[in-house]
Amino acid sequence: MKWEYLTVEKTLQVAQLNELGASGWELVAVVSPAHFVLHYFFKRQNVPDEDAN
């Protein structure tokens, strides 16, 4: 199984998180390296594009 990853370096609202979840992204970590800054880390299974052949 292969994964693709997404990093978002801005604060997300609940609706934005729900949109990402509906697109198959799973939130795996949230860190705050500085005050008022959140970094979100997402993953989802990488499905090969059938048109790529």
PDB file of N, CA, C and O in Angstrom:
ATOM      1  N   MET A   1       0.854  -1.179   0.000  1.00  0.00           N
ATOM      2  CA  MET A   1       0.000   0.000   0.000  1.00  0.00           C
ATOM      3  C   MET A   1       0.894   1.235   0.000  1.00  0.00           C
ATOM      4  O   MET A   1       1.849   1.329   0.772  1.00  0.00           O
ATOM      5  N   LYS A   2       0.573   2.166  -0.865  1.00  0.00           N
ATOM      6  CA  LYS A   2       1.337   3.415  -0.943  1.00  0.00           C
ATOM      7  C   LYS A   2       0.445   4.559  -0.504  1.00  0.00           C
ATOM      8  O   LYS A   2      -0.777   4.509  -0.644  1.00  0.00           O
ATOM      9  N   TRP A   3       1.081   5.591   0.030  1.00  0.00           N
ATOM     10  CA  TRP A   3       0.365   6.742   0.568  1.00  0.00           C
ATOM     11  C   TRP A   3       0.832   8.011  -0.115  1.00  0.00           C
ATOM     12  O   TRP A   3       1.964   8.100  -0.588  1.00  0.00           O
ATOM     13  N   GLU A   4      -0.049   8.984  -0.158  1.00  0.00           N
ATOM     14  CA  GLU A   4       0.357  10.342  -0.527  1.00  0.00           C
ATOM     15  C   GLU A   4       0.087  11.221   0.690  1.00  0.00           C
ATOM     16  O   GLU A   4      -0.784  10.922   1.507  1.00  0.00           O
ATOM     17  N   TYR A   5       0.836  12.290   0.796  1.00  0.00           N
ATOM     18  CA  TYR A   5       0.801  13.133   1.988  1.00  0.00           C
ATOM     19  C   TYR A   5       0.504  14.575   1.620  1.00  0.00           C
ATOM     20  O   TYR A   5       0.815  15.038   0.523  1.00  0.00           O
ATOM     21  N   LEU A   6      -0.105  15.269   2.567  1.00  0.00           N
ATOM     22  CA  LEU A   6      -0.450  16.678   2.389  1.00  0.00           C
ATOM     23  C   LEU A   6      -0.116  17.406   3.680  1.00  0.00           C
ATOM     24  O   LEU A   6      -0.480  16.951   4.764  1.00  0.00           O
ATOM     25  N   THR A   7       0.575  18.533   3.569  1.00  0.00           N
ATOM     26  CA  THR A   7       0.865  19.384   4.714  1.00  0.00           C
ATOM     27  C   THR A   7       0.190  20.733   4.479  1.00  0.00           C
ATOM     28  O   THR A   7       0.329  21.330   3.411  1.00  0.00           O
ATOM     29  N   VAL A   8      -0.538  21.204   5.484  1.00  0.00           N
ATOM     30  CA  VAL A   8      -1.201  22.515   5.412  1.00  0.00           C
ATOM     31  C   VAL A   8      -0.650  23.353   6.547  1.00  0.00           C
ATOM     32  O   VAL A   8      -0.695  22.939   7.706  1.00  0.00           O
ATOM     33  N   GLU A   9      -0.129  24.532   6.225  1.00  0.00           N
ATOM     34  CA  GLU A   9       0.523  25.384   7.213  1.00  0.00           C
ATOM     35  C   GLU A   9      -0.285  26.646   7.490  1.00  0.00           C
ATOM     36  O   GLU A   9       0.260  27.749   7.529  1.00  0.00           O
ATOM     37  N   LYS A  10      -1.584  26.471   7.680  1.00  0.00           N
ATOM     38  CA  LYS A  10      -2.457  27.573   8.075  1.00  0.00           C
ATOM     39  C   LYS A  10      -3.595  26.978   8.889  1.00  0.00           C
ATOM     40  O   LYS A  10      -3.884  25.788   8.769  1.00  0.00           O
ATOM     41  N   THR A  11      -4.228  27.772   9.696  1.00  0.00           N
ATOM     42  CA  THR A  11      -5.321  27.280  10.519  1.00  0.00           C
ATOM     43  C   THR A  11      -6.529  26.971   9.651  1.00  0.00           C
ATOM     44  O   THR A  11      -6.957  27.797   8.845  1.00  0.00           O
ATOM     45  N   LEU A  12      -7.074  25.771   9.824  1.00  0.00           N
ATOM     46  CA  LEU A  12      -8.231  25.328   9.057  1.00  0.00           C
ATOM     47  C   LEU A  12      -9.491  25.389   9.907  1.00  0.00           C
ATOM     48  O   LEU A  12      -9.453  25.161  11.116  1.00  0.00           O
ATOM     49  N   GLN A  13     -10.581  25.692   9.272  1.00  0.00           N
ATOM     50  CA  GLN A  13     -11.884  25.685   9.934  1.00  0.00           C
ATOM     51  C   GLN A  13     -12.474  24.275   9.808  1.00  0.00           C
ATOM     52  O   GLN A  13     -12.012  23.475   8.995  1.00  0.00           O
ATOM     53  N   VAL A  14     -13.482  23.980  10.607  1.00  0.00           N
ATOM     54  CA  VAL A  14     -14.106  22.657  10.609  1.00  0.00           C
ATOM     55  C   VAL A  14     -14.603  22.285   9.212  1.00  0.00           C
ATOM     56  O   VAL A  14     -14.426  21.148   8.776  1.00  0.00           O
ATOM     57  N   ALA A  15     -15.218  23.224   8.516  1.00  0.00           N
ATOM     58  CA  ALA A  15     -15.734  22.936   7.167  1.00  0.00           C
ATOM     59  C   ALA A  15     -14.603  22.526   6.227  1.00  0.00           C
ATOM     60  O   ALA A  15     -14.781  21.637   5.395  1.00  0.00           O
ATOM     61  N   GLN A  16     -13.449  23.163   6.353  1.00  0.00           N
ATOM     62  CA  GLN A  16     -12.307  22.818   5.505  1.00  0.00           C
ATOM     63  C   GLN A  16     -11.784  21.424   5.845  1.00  0.00           C
ATOM     64  O   GLN A  16     -11.427  20.658   4.950  1.00  0.00           O
ATOM     65  N   LEU A  17     -11.740  21.097   7.130  1.00  0.00           N
ATOM     66  CA  LEU A  17     -11.321  19.757   7.543  1.00  0.00           C
ATOM     67  C   LEU A  17     -12.292  18.709   7.013  1.00  0.00           C
ATOM     68  O   LEU A  17     -11.872  17.644   6.561  1.00  0.00           O
ATOM     69  N   ASN A  18     -13.585  19.006   7.066  1.00  0.00           N
ATOM     70  CA  ASN A  18     -14.595  18.081   6.553  1.00  0.00           C
ATOM     71  C   ASN A  18     -14.448  17.875   5.048  1.00  0.00           C
ATOM     72  O   ASN A  18     -14.630  16.760   4.561  1.00  0.00           O
ATOM     73  N   GLU A  19     -14.123  18.930   4.306  1.00  0.00           N
ATOM     74  CA  GLU A  19     -13.912  18.815   2.864  1.00  0.00           C
ATOM     75  C   GLU A  19     -12.730  17.898   2.557  1.00  0.00           C
ATOM     76  O   GLU A  19     -12.799  17.057   1.661  1.00  0.00           O
ATOM     77  N   LEU A  20     -11.653  18.070   3.307  1.00  0.00           N
ATOM     78  CA  LEU A  20     -10.486  17.210   3.104  1.00  0.00           C
ATOM     79  C   LEU A  20     -10.831  15.760   3.434  1.00  0.00           C
ATOM     80  O   LEU A  20     -10.429  14.846   2.713  1.00  0.00           O
ATOM     81  N   GLY A  21     -11.567  15.547   4.512  1.00  0.00           N
ATOM     82  CA  GLY A  21     -11.976  14.195   4.875  1.00  0.00           C
ATOM     83  C   GLY A  21     -12.855  13.564   3.808  1.00  0.00           C
ATOM     84  O   GLY A  21     -12.717  12.378   3.510  1.00  0.00           O
ATOM     85  N   ALA A  22     -13.754  14.344   3.234  1.00  0.00           N
ATOM     86  CA  ALA A  22     -14.629  13.840   2.178  1.00  0.00           C
ATOM     87  C   ALA A  22     -13.830  13.479   0.919  1.00  0.00           C
ATOM     88  O   ALA A  22     -14.277  12.670   0.106  1.00  0.00           O
ATOM     89  N   SER A  23     -12.653  14.081   0.768  1.00  0.00           N
ATOM     90  CA  SER A  23     -11.779  13.783  -0.376  1.00  0.00           C
ATOM     91  C   SER A  23     -10.818  12.635  -0.075  1.00  0.00           C
ATOM     92  O   SER A  23      -9.931  12.335  -0.874  1.00  0.00           O
ATOM     93  N   GLY A  24     -10.997  11.998   1.074  1.00  0.00           N
ATOM     94  CA  GLY A  24     -10.185  10.830   1.404  1.00  0.00           C
ATOM     95  C   GLY A  24      -8.970  11.098   2.274  1.00  0.00           C
ATOM     96  O   GLY A  24      -8.229  10.170   2.596  1.00  0.00           O
ATOM     97  N   TRP A  25      -8.747  12.364   2.665  1.00  0.00           N
ATOM     98  CA  TRP A  25      -7.592  12.696   3.488  1.00  0.00           C
ATOM     99  C   TRP A  25      -7.878  12.370   4.948  1.00  0.00           C
ATOM    100  O   TRP A  25      -8.940  12.706   5.471  1.00  0.00           O
ATOM    101  N   GLU A  26      -6.931  11.718   5.595  1.00  0.00           N
ATOM    102  CA  GLU A  26      -7.011  11.378   7.024  1.00  0.00           C
ATOM    103  C   GLU A  26      -6.014  12.247   7.778  1.00  0.00           C
ATOM    104  O   GLU A  26      -4.827  12.266   7.451  1.00  0.00           O
ATOM    105  N   LEU A  27      -6.494  12.962   8.782  1.00  0.00           N
ATOM    106  CA  LEU A  27      -5.620  13.801   9.604  1.00  0.00           C
ATOM    107  C   LEU A  27      -4.809  12.901  10.526  1.00  0.00           C
ATOM    108  O   LEU A  27      -5.377  12.130  11.300  1.00  0.00           O
ATOM    109  N   VAL A  28      -3.475  12.995  10.449  1.00  0.00           N
ATOM    110  CA  VAL A  28      -2.629  12.134  11.268  1.00  0.00           C
ATOM    111  C   VAL A  28      -1.875  12.891  12.352  1.00  0.00           C
ATOM    112  O   VAL A  28      -1.426  12.285  13.325  1.00  0.00           O
ATOM    113  N   ALA A  29      -1.726  14.209  12.201  1.00  0.00           N
ATOM    114  CA  ALA A  29      -1.025  14.984  13.233  1.00  0.00           C
ATOM    115  C   ALA A  29      -1.308  16.467  13.051  1.00  0.00           C
ATOM    116  O   ALA A  29      -1.540  16.949  11.943  1.00  0.00           O
ATOM    117  N   VAL A  30      -1.281  17.172  14.175  1.00  0.00           N
ATOM    118  CA  VAL A  30      -1.355  18.631  14.189  1.00  0.00           C
ATOM    119  C   VAL A  30      -0.268  19.097  15.145  1.00  0.00           C
ATOM    120  O   VAL A  30      -0.197  18.635  16.284  1.00  0.00           O
ATOM    121  N   VAL A  31       0.576  20.009  14.687  1.00  0.00           N
ATOM    122  CA  VAL A  31       1.613  20.562  15.546  1.00  0.00           C
ATOM    123  C   VAL A  31       1.537  22.078  15.505  1.00  0.00           C
ATOM    124  O   VAL A  31       1.049  22.669  14.542  1.00  0.00           O
ATOM    125  N   SER A  32       2.028  22.690  16.565  1.00  0.00           N
ATOM    126  CA  SER A  32       2.064  24.142  16.645  1.00  0.00           C
ATOM    127  C   SER A  32       3.502  24.573  16.933  1.00  0.00           C
ATOM    128  O   SER A  32       3.896  24.705  18.092  1.00  0.00           O
ATOM    129  N   PRO A  33       4.291  24.792  15.864  1.00  0.00           N
ATOM    130  CA  PRO A  33       5.685  25.177  16.073  1.00  0.00           C
ATOM    131  C   PRO A  33       5.860  26.603  16.590  1.00  0.00           C
ATOM    132  O   PRO A  33       6.931  26.958  17.082  1.00  0.00           O
ATOM    133  N   ALA A  34       4.826  27.412  16.481  1.00  0.00           N
ATOM    134  CA  ALA A  34       4.866  28.794  16.986  1.00  0.00           C
ATOM    135  C   ALA A  34       3.452  29.174  17.420  1.00  0.00           C
ATOM    136  O   ALA A  34       2.477  28.541  17.016  1.00  0.00           O
ATOM    137  N   HIS A  35       3.356  30.198  18.234  1.00  0.00           N
ATOM    138  CA  HIS A  35       2.045  30.637  18.691  1.00  0.00           C
ATOM    139  C   HIS A  35       1.153  31.027  17.515  1.00  0.00           C
ATOM    140  O   HIS A  35       1.591  31.710  16.589  1.00  0.00           O
ATOM    141  N   PHE A  36      -0.090  30.587  17.563  1.00  0.00           N
ATOM    142  CA  PHE A  36      -1.114  30.928  16.569  1.00  0.00           C
ATOM    143  C   PHE A  36      -0.833  30.370  15.184  1.00  0.00           C
ATOM    144  O   PHE A  36      -1.428  30.818  14.203  1.00  0.00           O
ATOM    145  N   VAL A  37       0.071  29.393  15.093  1.00  0.00           N
ATOM    146  CA  VAL A  37       0.355  28.746  13.821  1.00  0.00           C
ATOM    147  C   VAL A  37       0.127  27.252  14.004  1.00  0.00           C
ATOM    148  O   VAL A  37       0.690  26.643  14.914  1.00  0.00           O
ATOM    149  N   LEU A  38      -0.692  26.662  13.145  1.00  0.00           N
ATOM    150  CA  LEU A  38      -0.917  25.223  13.188  1.00  0.00           C
ATOM    151  C   LEU A  38      -0.474  24.607  11.869  1.00  0.00           C
ATOM    152  O   LEU A  38      -0.716  25.168  10.800  1.00  0.00           O
ATOM    153  N   HIS A  39       0.171  23.457  11.951  1.00  0.00           N
ATOM    154  CA  HIS A  39       0.542  22.679  10.780  1.00  0.00           C
ATOM    155  C   HIS A  39      -0.197  21.354  10.868  1.00  0.00           C
ATOM    156  O   HIS A  39      -0.097  20.639  11.865  1.00  0.00           O
ATOM    157  N   TYR A  40      -0.939  21.035   9.814  1.00  0.00           N
ATOM    158  CA  TYR A  40      -1.727  19.808   9.756  1.00  0.00           C
ATOM    159  C   TYR A  40      -1.049  18.845   8.786  1.00  0.00           C
ATOM    160  O   TYR A  40      -0.571  19.244   7.724  1.00  0.00           O
ATOM    161  N   PHE A  41      -1.017  17.589   9.166  1.00  0.00           N
ATOM    162  CA  PHE A  41      -0.431  16.551   8.319  1.00  0.00           C
ATOM    163  C   PHE A  41      -1.503  15.509   8.013  1.00  0.00           C
ATOM    164  O   PHE A  41      -2.111  14.937   8.917  1.00  0.00           O
ATOM    165  N   PHE A  42      -1.718  15.278   6.727  1.00  0.00           N
ATOM    166  CA  PHE A  42      -2.749  14.357   6.258  1.00  0.00           C
ATOM    167  C   PHE A  42      -2.108  13.270   5.409  1.00  0.00           C
ATOM    168  O   PHE A  42      -1.020  13.449   4.861  1.00  0.00           O
ATOM    169  N   LYS A  43      -2.809  12.130   5.309  1.00  0.00           N
ATOM    170  CA  LYS A  43      -2.400  11.076   4.387  1.00  0.00           C
ATOM    171  C   LYS A  43      -3.653  10.479   3.769  1.00  0.00           C
ATOM    172  O   LYS A  43      -4.740  10.558   4.341  1.00  0.00           O
ATOM    173  N   ARG A  44      -3.490   9.878   2.590  1.00  0.00           N
ATOM    174  CA  ARG A  44      -4.538   9.081   1.969  1.00  0.00           C
ATOM    175  C   ARG A  44      -3.876   8.056   1.071  1.00  0.00           C
ATOM    176  O   ARG A  44      -2.753   8.238   0.602  1.00  0.00           O
ATOM    177  N   GLN A  45      -4.599   6.979   0.846  1.00  0.00           N
ATOM    178  CA  GLN A  45      -4.048   5.923   0.013  1.00  0.00           C
ATOM    179  C   GLN A  45      -3.869   6.439  -1.406  1.00  0.00           C
ATOM    180  O   GLN A  45      -4.755   7.084  -1.968  1.00  0.00           O
ATOM    181  N   ASN A  46      -2.717   6.146  -1.966  1.00  0.00           N
ATOM    182  CA  ASN A  46      -2.406   6.563  -3.324  1.00  0.00           C
ATOM    183  C   ASN A  46      -2.946   5.512  -4.280  1.00  0.00           C
ATOM    184  O   ASN A  46      -2.448   4.387  -4.325  1.00  0.00           O
ATOM    185  N   VAL A  47      -3.963   5.880  -5.041  1.00  0.00           N
ATOM    186  CA  VAL A  47      -4.556   4.988  -6.021  1.00  0.00           C
ATOM    187  C   VAL A  47      -3.994   5.353  -7.384  1.00  0.00           C
ATOM    188  O   VAL A  47      -4.141   6.491  -7.828  1.00  0.00           O
ATOM    189  N   PRO A  48      -3.347   4.395  -8.060  1.00  0.00           N
ATOM    190  CA  PRO A  48      -2.763   4.708  -9.368  1.00  0.00           C
ATOM    191  C   PRO A  48      -3.817   5.197 -10.342  1.00  0.00           C
ATOM    192  O   PRO A  48      -4.933   4.678 -10.373  1.00  0.00           O
ATOM    193  N   ASP A  49      -3.466   6.184 -11.127  1.00  0.00           N
ATOM    194  CA  ASP A  49      -4.348   6.725 -12.138  1.00  0.00           C
ATOM    195  C   ASP A  49      -4.367   5.771 -13.326  1.00  0.00           C
ATOM    196  O   ASP A  49      -3.328   5.535 -13.942  1.00  0.00           O
ATOM    197  N   GLU A  50      -5.514   5.230 -13.651  1.00  0.00           N
ATOM    198  CA  GLU A  50      -5.631   4.257 -14.737  1.00  0.00           C
ATOM    199  C   GLU A  50      -5.328   4.892 -16.099  1.00  0.00           C
ATOM    200  O   GLU A  50      -4.956   4.187 -17.036  1.00  0.00           O
ATOM    201  N   ASP A  51      -5.483   6.203 -16.218  1.00  0.00           N
ATOM    202  CA  ASP A  51      -5.204   6.893 -17.469  1.00  0.00           C
ATOM    203  C   ASP A  51      -3.714   7.113 -17.684  1.00  0.00           C
ATOM    204  O   ASP A  51      -3.306   7.555 -18.759  1.00  0.00           O
ATOM    205  N   ALA A  52      -2.893   6.812 -16.678  1.00  0.00           N
ATOM    206  CA  ALA A  52      -1.452   7.065 -16.769  1.00  0.00           C
ATOM    207  C   ALA A  52      -0.750   6.050 -17.665  1.00  0.00           C
ATOM    208  O   ALA A  52       0.414   6.250 -18.013  1.00  0.00           O
ATOM    209  N   ASN A  53      -1.416   4.981 -18.043  1.00  0.00           N
ATOM    210  CA  ASN A  53      -0.778   3.943 -18.875  1.00  0.00           C
ATOM    211  C   ASN A  53      -0.694   4.353 -20.287  1.00  0.00           C
ATOM    212  O   ASN A  53      -0.188   3.600 -21.119  1.00  0.00           O
TER     213      ASN A  53
END
